[in-house]
Amino acid sequence: MRVAERGDIIEFKDGLKGIVEKINENSVIVDLTYMENFRDLDLTEKTVVNHKNYKIIKESIKA
């Protein structure tokens, strides 16, 4: 299992998507405002997701 890096887009929990902002030892902090329907879902802007519970759907562009 590859750990997400800052800027990667991940998918978790029944199709929620977000941009990884910070990597912790066992989890990542994700910005959910990336989703087009963010306001409709009535979610908080950020959430914590364990490394075991997401898949990377798009890697960040590395300079």
N, C-alpha and C positions, 0 to 999 in steps of 0.2 A: 504494500500500500504506500503510495506516494503522498507526502504531506503537502498541502496547498501552500503557495507562497503569496506574499502581499500582491494584490492586484488580480489574482486569479478569480474567475467566476465559478462558483460552486452551486450544486443543486443538492437539496436535502429535504427531508420531511414532506413527502407527497408533492414535490414539484416546486417548492419555494426556492428562489435563486437569490444570490447576493454576491457582493464583491468582498474578498478577504481584506481586512484592514490591519489585523494584527495576528501573529502566530504565537500561541502559548505552547507549553509542553504537551498538553493533552487535548488542546482545542484551538479553534480560531474564532476571532471576533469578526462578524459579517455585517456589512451595510446592506440592508434590505431595500433601500430606496431605488436600487437598480431595476426592480420589477416595475413594469408599466402599470400594473394594477395595485401597486403598493397602498395607495390611499383607500381603495375600495375594500381591502382586506383588514383594515383597522389594526395594523401591527405597529410595534415600536420600531424605531429606525434601525436599531442594531440588536444582534442576538449572538449568543455563544453556541458553537456547534462542535461536538467532539470529533476528533479525527476519524473515528470509526463510522461516523454517521453522514458523511457527504461524499459526493464524487465531483471531481474537477471536470467542468464542461468546456472551459476555455482558459488557457494559460495566459498570463500577463505577457505583454511585450517587453522583453528584456533588452536593455541598451548595451 
